[in-house]
Amino acid sequence: MMRSKLGLLSLLFISSLSFAQQHFDIVLKNGKIIDGTGNPWFYGDVGIVKNKIVRVGDLSRSKATKTIDATGLIVAPGFIDVHTHIEGDEKKTPTADNFIYDGVTTVITGNCGSSNTNIKKYFAQLDSIKLSVNVATLIGHNTVREAVLGEAAVAPNPAQLKQMETIVDRAMRDGAVGFSTGLIYTPGVYSKTDEVVALAKVAAKYKGVYTSHMRNETDKIFDAIAEAIDIGRQAKMPVEISHFKVGLPNWNKSPDMIAMVEAARAEGLDVTVDQYPYTASSTTLNVIIPEWLLAGGRDSAITKLADTAIHHKVVDEMIKDMARRGRPHFDYAVVAQCLAEPGYNGKSIAQINILKGRPATIPAEIETILDIVKTGGATMVFHGQNEADVENILHYPLTMVASDSGIRLFNSGVPHPRGYGSNARVLAHYVREKNLIRLEDAIRKMTSLPAQKFNLTDRGLLQSGKYADIVIFDAATVQDQSTFERPHAYSTGFKYVLVNGQLTVDNFKHIGTRKGVILHGAGYISNK
């Protein structure tokens, strides 16, 4: 008995000695660790070898090639942005500064129905470019539909639907993590629910997630939520409702929206939402144009508008739409970027209308909108939500934080600040200043919740064996600097950012490291 006890003590001593003598590439020491689970912070160290977290705990007796003192700082998993649009930006700014400076180490792109069609080719391009962030992608419905049907406002015949299904199937086997829709955009706006369900079922075979920019986020919001949930129900797959928000005339009805999500979950459906923490949205000017006008593309729309009767019909429908939503003017619609008229950037439609010498009336403002559409359109910022709904949705435990942004080209246009400061804004404004949610809960919304939703099983937590995507920041000073008036400003307060174990932000400065990797979906894994 005594020998066995001595043997056990010897083993424990050797084990503790081996831990003490273990050599790490990097040790993060003395930080307040928020591990991503939502549990309270605790003091500790994080040991990293190559690209993985090897140990979390007391590493005071361990040795490391590099030691980072995190005293007084929060150490957390790198943030996962589930709703981005980086396509086309990768070569321009591979360092993805706007994301990295906001604590984001992983992005999921291909949202709102818009993605690359050939996912294998896209991933090969990313491997060649090498970004500072990890990238996963969805396969987009609008992209798939356009590849088969163009911009036509028609339903696919069986052969055409089969073509679309084949594209989705190939994308999922090439590593897409799900299927996205943008049902307010052409050509997805012309699709019926059964078409979306058929394509979603293909993605579901590979454990994909259905993400949706719904058909409506204003006067018909509840019908749109019901459709998104029903698509998940029929396809038997998880649902992520994108940029969950509501405009007029349904301000202050976010509790009813959340109740629909909760009812679906009570039914056994995995429904969650994401949100950018602002009272304004941003998208193309085309979303306020009657959808039938845009069938066939911009050239077709310009030709139609030359017909007086059609022109009057468009104006009449837009007037009625404004009345339904209780809007007296288009002063809520601000140009973010107009390539044909850069002088419009930062000005509202109402302001541009006056500059053009027109009366301050809705019909005149509609004519100004149509003028912009004819010359190539514009990206807009729409100030359409209220703060009470933003806070209520953020407070909901199953809301993830997202930017709905691409990789920002610094000083280009007057874009929405969400592309620079979504995460820092939550941490500074809603956690530190307003105490709306706990810091640990905010971190969970940015890390383990999105990782769980999109099956990123080796990300989102500070645990042994996980990849070392890590942010280190000062909770007392972290701050979004980007505003609607001056959007081109990086968030501050993130002292260190590591991506796959490689230091990417060192002492508040992005040092140019580009060690992001491709994150494949379950279809790719099962196909190998």
Secondary structure, DSSP 8 states (H G I E B T S, - for coil): -HHHHHHHHHHHHHHHHHHHH-EEEEEEEEEEE--SSS---EEEEEEEETTEEEEEE--TT-EEEEEEE-TTSEEEE-EEESSB--TTTTTT-TT-HHHHTTTEEEEEE--TT---S-HHHHHHHHHHH--SSEEEE-EEHHHHHHHHHTT------HHHHHHHHHHHHHHHHTT--EEEEETTSTTGGG--HHHHHHHHHHHHTTT-EEEEE-S-SSTTHHHHHHHHHHHHHHHT--EEETT----TT-TT-HHHHHHHHHHHHHTT--EEEEE-SSS-EEEEGGGGS-GGGGTT-HHHHHHHHTSHHHHHHHHHHHHHHHHHTT-S-STTEEEEE-SS-GGGTT-BHHHHHHHTT--SSHHHHHHHHHHHHHTT--EEEE----HHHHHHHHHSTTEEE---B----TTSS---THHHHHHHHIIIIIIIIT--S-HHHHHHHHTHHHHHHTT-TTSSS--TTSB--EEEE-TTT-B----SSS-----B-EEEEEETTEEEEETTEE-------B---HHHHHT-
